[in-house]
């Protein structure tokens, strides 16, 4: 991580960003394992020596691409719900967005796991941090709903988390498989889920029926 930060802190005239952009495009269209540094340098009209100057090695280059990929996913989830004031609608939007994101980026995610050494401490740290941020993101949204009495007080936060986040894993599979009307069916099921934990358990004003 220190090596990467040191590399990225050097003045670059955007050469490093150009190379990273082409590397990202390659990963998304051809897969991470097939990434060819010489081809990317040729496309960027950059000699190999400049690549080595900025990234030292292909290994470090791949690490930065993968880290940026997961950072971008996290930013996408946050940005799309930041302007929604209603906590329950924000939570529902976040779940839908995550499933759509998984669907759109499925092939890229698969290529990452095929193209890296999963036992590498660097990648293990990235995935661990991503999971932590994911947990905190949903915990914050659920806590906001609890503060507004959106859910029954008889349901513990841990149970809510398991039900709501579990629904992402369950229905994301349908989104990934791209079955007919997958999105429409998912939204219907998501609304039914919220009916169960909100409408049929909690009445207006958060008072239990």
N, C-alpha and C positions, 0 to 999 in steps of 0.2 A: 504494500500500500504506500509506503514512504517513497519507494522508487517511482511509482506512478505519479504521485503528487509532485515530486521534484521535476519529472519530465514535463508534466502539464503546466507547470508554473513558468517555464521558459518562454520568452517572446517568440512568436511563431509566424507572424504575418498570415495567420489562418491556414498555413500549410498543414499543420497537424489536424485541424478541424476538417479540412478537405479530405484528408486521408481517412479520418474516422468516419466521415459521411459515406465515403465509398465502401469502407469496410462494413458499415451497417447495412448498406444496400445489398452488398454481396451476401451477407448473412441472411437477410430476409428473402432473397431470391434464389440463392444457390446452396445455402447451408454453410454453417460455420466451419465444418471439417474440411471443406474444399477450398477455403479461402487461400488465395495466392497473392503474396505480398508483391511480387514483381509485376503482376498484372494490374494490381491496384495502383502502384507507383506509375506505371505506364499511362493508365487512365487519368491520373492526376497530373501527368507531365512533371513528375518529380523523380529525381534520381534516387537510387537505393541508399545512398549515403545520407540523404536528408531524412529518410525513414528511420535509419539507425540512430541518427542524431536525436530525433524526437522521441522515439519509442524503444530504442535499444535492441528490442527483439520482437519477433512475431508473438511470442508468449505474452509479453506485456501489452502489445497491441490488442490481442484478443481479450485480455482481462479488462481493458478500458471499455471496449465495445460492449461486453456483457454487462459490466457495471452500469454503463450509461443506459442500456436497454431497460434494466429493472428500475433505475431511477426515473426514467420517462414514464413507465407504467404507473408508478406511485403518483407522480405529478398529475397524470391524466385523471386518475380517480379523484384526487383532491380538487382539482380545478373545476370539474364538471358538477360538483355539488356545493361549492363554496358559496354561491349566491342564493341557494334555496334556504328559506327561513324556517319552514315547517320541519321539525326534526324527523317526523315519521316519513314524510315525502322524501327527505334527504336520504334516509336510510334505504328506502325502496329504490331510489335512483342509483345509489351507490351499488346495490346488489345487481341491478340490471346492467350497469356500466361494467362491472367486473366480469360478468358473464359474456357480454359482448366483446370485451377486451380479450378474454381467453379465446373466444372464437376467432377473432381477427388475427391474433398472434400465435395461434396454435402451432403452425408449421415452424415458425421461428423459435418458439420455446423448445420444440422437439429437436431442432437442429443444434441448439445450444447444448442440450444434455447429451447429444451424440458427439459433439465436437470438443468437449472439455473433459478434463480429468476431475470427476466429481469428488475425489478424495483430496484434491488440492485445497490446502487451508484457506487460500484466498477466496475461492469460490464458495467454500463452506461458510465463510464469514459473510459473504454477500447474501447467500440464501437465508442465513440465520437473521441477519439484519432486516431483510425483506419481510420475513415472517413476523418479526417483532413489530415492524411498522404496520403491517396488515392487521395484526391483533389490536394494536393501539388505535388504529383508524376506526375499526368497528366498535371497539369498546367505547370510544368517545361518542360515536353516533348513538349507541344503545343507551349510554348514560344520559344523553340529552333527551332521549325519548322518555326515560324513567323520570327525569326531573319534571317533565311536562305531563306526567301521569298518563302516558300513552298506553302503558301495559299494566296488567294486573299486578298488584303488589305481592300476590302470592307466588308469582313466578320469579325465581332468583335470577340474578344477572347472568350467572354461569349457564343456567338453563336457556335463557334467551339467546345468549351467544351461540350455544350449540345448535339451537333450532334455526336461527337466522343465517349464521355463517354456513351451517350444514346444508341449507337450501341452495347455497351458491354451488357447492360441490355437486349436489344432486342434479340440479337443472342445467349446470354448465355443460354437462355431458351431452344433454339434448341439443344445446346450442352448437357444440363442437361437431356433432354428427350431421348438422345442417338438414334435419328432417323437415318436411313440408310444414309450413306455418310454425316453425319452432319458436320464433320470437313471440308470436301471438299467444301460443299455448303456454309459454313460460310466464308471460305477464299475467295470464288468467290464473295460473297456479300460484304465482307469487301473491296476487291479491287475495286468493283464498287462504293462503298461509297467514297473511296479516289479519284476515277476517277472524281466523281462529284465535290468534293471540291478542287481538285487539277488539274487534267488533262483537264477537260472541262471548268474550270474557269480560270486557270492560265497556261500560256504558258511557254516556256523555259525561264530560267533566272528569273522567277517570274513576268514577264510582263503580264498584263491582256490581254486576247485575245479579 
